[in-house]
Amino acid sequence: MHRIIYSITICVISLSLIHAQEQTEDLGSQDQETLRSELYELPADADAAQLMKFIVRLREIQPESIEEYRELQNPSVIDAAKRIIKLVPDPTQRVNQEATKYLLNAQSAIAAQLSDAEIQIAVETLLPLPEQTTLDQSILNTAFGFGIDLESRGNDKLASRVYRQMAERAIKSPDKEIQRIGRVMQGCGRRIELLGKTVRFTGNTVLGKPFDSRELRGKYVLIDFWATWCGPCREEREFLTDTYAKYKDKDFAIVSVSIDREIAPVKKVLEQSEMDWTHLWDEKKAFEEQFGILGVPTMMLIDSNGKLIYQTSFARPNAEQRQKAIKKLLSQKLGT
């Protein structure tokens, strides 16, 4: 019954928005800006149900710019959700649970703007949420948002806690996709705690041959996760080729791992490049789950004993810092 009511509400709201958008076509730019800003104004003296409908309506709006999202849409969702929680403070009530999900999701989108204390409060609110309501992808996306931000702040301990606790619940879900996301989250927690530990991985090369990292024991190994569609990955190629040329005769190797969905574009790039080192294809997303690879480029540096001595992530650092750190370590270990 509730689902039918919400569907009807969304349809009515969508028709209203279409009508409003048609009206703006005949208005000047200033009038259009004023009209769009009015779409985000919280209704005065609204009760919890009305505020929830307001949030649903906001989520249906397609912002015309990132500024509109940051300055109007997202803050309005946050304000409305906070008002609902204040009106219905009981966390066992569905409207409170839904408002909390919307609030945390909106906050995770602007996590970088939050203080450490605000992040801590948000995380402590997030972690018990799967026990209070249905675990869905919106909650997991929120967890990823906070986890990535915590990594960027250097708060690896709390980031690992977020990943691991959410993963523990996700992998028990009957939903196969949520289970898969849970395994990636497990990998994120594992990756954060890998520094100084032995790393072993296996896979298949782009030519279909089996590979085991133990084959390179005794060498320093730079693992490079990349994709053909990744612009920043293309910018790293010069650094990789120069580094390989400099150290390939000094007990050094590179293993690049493509996360592309198809093998054909990978082979095409390799045929046209000078990346003459080992290339693996993560066809079954095994590396994504083992190491929690959230984005590319991501790099890891393993010493001659197979222990991880440096790693980057989707959250940090930037290319210049990453390359500088890797160059410094290789220079110290293998000479200039």
C-alpha positions in Angstrom: 0.0 0.0 0.0 2.8 2.5 0.9 4.6 1.7 -2.3 1.5 2.5 -4.4 1.0 5.8 -2.6 4.6 6.8 -3.1 4.5 5.9 -6.8 1.4 8.1 -7.3 3.0 10.9 -5.4 6.2 10.7 -7.5 4.1 10.7 -10.8 2.2 13.8 -9.7 5.4 15.6 -8.7 7.1 14.7 -11.9 4.3 16.1 -14.0 4.4 19.3 -11.9 8.1 19.6 -12.5 7.7 19.1 -16.3 5.1 21.9 -16.3 7.4 24.1 -14.3 10.3 23.5 -16.7 8.1 24.3 -19.7 7.2 27.6 -18.0 10.9 28.5 -17.5 11.6 28.4 -21.3 9.7 31.7 -21.8 11.4 33.4 -18.8 14.6 35.4 -18.6 17.7 33.8 -17.1 17.2 35.7 -13.8 13.6 34.6 -13.5 14.5 31.1 -14.3 17.1 31.1 -11.6 14.6 32.4 -9.1 12.0 29.9 -10.1 14.5 27.0 -9.7 15.6 28.2 -6.3 12.0 28.2 -5.2 11.8 24.5 -6.0 14.2 23.9 -3.1 12.5 26.0 -0.5 11.4 23.9 2.5 7.6 24.0 3.1 6.7 26.0 6.2 5.1 24.2 9.1 5.2 20.8 7.3 4.8 17.6 9.2 7.1 14.6 8.8 5.1 13.0 6.0 5.0 16.2 4.0 8.7 16.7 4.5 9.4 13.2 3.2 7.3 13.9 0.1 9.4 17.1 -0.3 12.6 15.1 -0.2 11.2 12.6 -2.7 10.4 15.5 -5.0 13.9 17.0 -4.6 15.5 13.7 -5.6 13.5 13.7 -8.8 14.9 17.1 -9.9 17.8 17.0 -12.3 20.2 19.8 -11.3 21.3 22.0 -14.2 24.8 22.4 -12.7 27.0 21.0 -10.0 26.6 24.4 -8.2 22.8 23.9 -8.1 23.3 20.5 -6.6 25.8 21.7 -4.0 24.2 25.0 -3.1 20.5 24.1 -3.4 19.5 20.5 -3.8 21.8 18.7 -1.4 21.5 21.3 1.5 17.7 21.2 1.1 17.7 17.4 1.5 19.8 17.7 4.6 17.6 20.4 6.1 14.4 18.5 5.4 15.8 15.2 6.8 17.0 16.8 10.0 13.6 18.3 10.5 12.0 14.9 10.1 14.3 13.3 12.6 13.6 16.1 15.0 9.8 15.7 14.6 10.0 11.9 14.8 13.1 11.1 16.9 12.2 7.4 17.4 14.7 5.4 15.3 12.3 2.4 15.1 9.8 4.5 13.0 10.1 4.0 9.3 10.0 7.7 8.5 12.9 8.3 10.9 14.9 5.5 9.2 14.2 6.8 5.7 15.1 10.4 6.7 18.3 9.2 8.3 19.3 7.3 5.1 18.6 10.5 3.1 20.6 12.6 5.5 23.6 10.4 5.6 23.6 9.9 1.8 23.5 13.7 1.3 26.2 14.2 3.9 28.5 11.6 2.3 28.3 13.5 -1.0 29.8 16.6 0.8 32.0 14.6 3.3 35.1 16.7 2.5 33.2 19.8 3.8 32.4 18.2 7.1 34.6 18.5 10.2 36.2 15.5 11.8 33.6 15.6 14.6 30.7 15.8 12.1 32.2 12.8 10.2 32.5 10.8 13.4 28.8 11.5 14.3 27.7 10.6 10.8 29.6 7.3 10.9 28.3 6.3 14.4 24.8 6.9 13.0 25.5 5.0 9.9 27.0 1.8 11.3 23.9 0.5 13.2 21.5 1.5 10.4 21.5 -1.9 8.6 20.2 -3.4 11.9 17.4 -0.9 12.0 16.2 -1.0 8.4 16.7 -2.9 5.1 20.3 -2.9 3.9 20.2 -1.5 0.3 22.7 -0.1 -2.1 22.0 3.5 -1.0 23.4 2.6 2.4 26.4 0.9 0.9 27.1 3.9 -1.4 26.9 6.2 1.6 29.4 4.0 3.5 31.7 4.1 0.5 31.4 7.9 0.5 32.4 8.2 4.1 35.1 5.5 3.8 36.8 7.3 0.9 36.7 10.6 2.7 38.2 9.1 5.9 41.0 7.5 3.8 41.7 10.9 2.3 41.9 12.4 5.8 44.4 9.7 6.9 41.9 8.2 9.3 42.5 4.7 8.1 41.3 3.1 11.4 37.8 4.5 11.2 37.7 3.9 7.4 38.5 0.3 7.9 35.8 0.0 10.6 33.2 1.4 8.2 34.2 -1.0 5.4 34.4 -4.1 7.6 31.2 -3.6 9.6 29.2 -2.8 6.5 30.8 -5.7 4.6 29.9 -8.1 7.5 26.2 -7.3 7.0 26.3 -7.1 3.2 27.7 -10.5 2.6 24.8 -12.0 4.5 22.3 -10.4 2.3 20.2 -12.6 0.0 20.8 -10.0 -2.8 23.7 -11.2 -5.0 24.8 -7.7 -6.0 24.8 -6.5 -2.3 26.9 -9.6 -1.5 29.4 -8.6 -4.2 29.6 -5.0 -2.9 30.2 -6.5 0.5 33.1 -8.5 -0.7 34.6 -5.3 -2.3 34.2 -3.6 1.1 36.0 -6.5 2.8 38.8 -5.9 0.3 38.9 -2.2 1.2 39.3 -3.0 4.9 42.0 -5.6 4.0 43.9 -3.2 1.7 44.1 -0.5 4.4 45.7 -3.0 6.9 48.1 -4.5 4.4 51.1 -2.2 4.9 54.1 -4.2 6.1 52.4 -7.5 5.4 53.1 -10.1 2.7 51.1 -9.8 -0.4 50.4 -12.6 -2.8 48.1 -12.6 -5.8 47.4 -14.8 -8.8 45.6 -14.2 -12.1 45.9 -14.6 -15.8 47.8 -12.5 -18.3 46.1 -10.8 -21.2 47.4 -13.7 -23.3 45.6 -16.2 -21.0 48.6 -17.6 -19.2 48.5 -18.2 -15.4 50.5 -15.9 -13.2 51.6 -16.1 -9.5 53.3 -13.2 -7.8 55.7 -15.6 -6.1 57.4 -15.8 -9.5 58.8 -12.3 -8.8 60.0 -13.0 -5.2 63.4 -11.3 -4.8 62.3 -8.3 -6.8 60.7 -5.0 -6.0 57.3 -5.1 -7.7 55.1 -2.1 -8.6 51.5 -3.2 -9.1 49.5 -0.8 -11.3 45.8 -1.0 -11.5 44.5 0.7 -14.7 41.9 0.8 -17.5 42.0 1.8 -21.1 39.1 4.3 -20.6 40.9 6.0 -17.7 42.4 9.4 -18.6 44.7 9.7 -15.5 45.9 6.2 -16.3 47.1 7.3 -19.7 48.9 10.2 -18.0 50.8 7.7 -15.9 52.3 5.7 -18.8 55.3 7.9 -19.2 56.2 7.6 -15.5 55.7 3.8 -15.7 57.8 3.3 -18.9 60.6 5.6 -17.6 60.6 3.8 -14.2 60.7 0.4 -15.9 63.5 1.4 -18.2 65.5 2.7 -15.3 65.2 -0.3 -12.9 64.3 -3.3 -15.0 67.9 -4.6 -14.7 68.0 -4.0 -11.0 65.6 -6.6 -9.6 62.5 -4.6 -10.4 59.3 -5.5 -12.1 55.9 -4.0 -13.0 52.7 -5.9 -13.0 49.8 -3.9 -14.6 46.3 -5.1 -13.9 43.5 -4.0 -16.2 40.0 -3.7 -14.8 38.4 -3.3 -18.3 35.3 -5.4 -18.9 36.5 -6.5 -22.3 40.0 -7.7 -23.3 40.0 -6.4 -26.9 40.7 -2.7 -26.0 43.4 -3.8 -23.6 45.2 -5.8 -26.2 44.9 -2.9 -28.7 46.5 -0.4 -26.3 49.3 -2.8 -25.4 50.1 -3.4 -29.1 50.5 0.3 -29.6 52.5 1.0 -26.5 56.0 0.3 -25.1 54.7 -1.2 -21.8 56.9 -4.3 -22.1 56.1 -5.8 -18.7 53.6 -8.3 -17.2 50.0 -7.4 -17.9 47.1 -9.1 -16.2 43.3 -8.8 -16.9 41.0 -8.8 -13.9 38.2 -10.6 -15.8 36.4 -11.9 -12.8 37.0 -8.9 -10.6 39.1 -11.0 -8.2 41.6 -8.1 -7.6 38.7 -5.7 -7.0 37.5 -7.9 -4.2 40.9 -8.9 -2.9 42.3 -5.4 -2.6 39.1 -3.2 -2.5 40.0 -1.3 -5.7 37.6 1.6 -5.8 39.1 3.5 -8.7 42.1 3.7 -11.0 44.9 4.5 -11.1 45.8 2.7 -7.9 49.3 1.5 -7.2 51.1 -0.8 -4.7 54.9 -1.3 -4.2 56.1 -4.6 -2.8 59.6 -5.2 -1.6 61.9 -8.2 -2.4 60.4 -10.2 0.4 56.9 -9.8 -0.9 55.8 -7.2 1.7 53.8 -4.1 0.9 55.8 -1.0 1.6 53.7 1.6 -0.2 50.2 1.9 -1.6 47.9 4.5 -3.0 44.1 4.4 -3.2 41.2 6.1 -5.0 41.3 8.6 -2.1 44.9 9.6 -2.0 47.4 10.9 -3.1 47.5 12.8 -6.3 49.7 11.8 -9.2 52.6 14.1 -8.4 52.8 13.0 -4.8 52.4 9.3 -5.8 55.2 9.4 -8.4 57.5 11.3 -6.0 57.0 8.8 -3.2 57.6 5.8 -5.5 60.7 7.3 -7.1 62.1 8.1 -3.6 61.6 4.5 -2.3 63.1 2.9 -5.5 66.0 5.2 -5.3 66.6 4.2 -1.7 66.2 0.5 -2.3 67.7 0.1 -5.8 69.9 3.1 -6.2 69.7 6.0 -8.6 
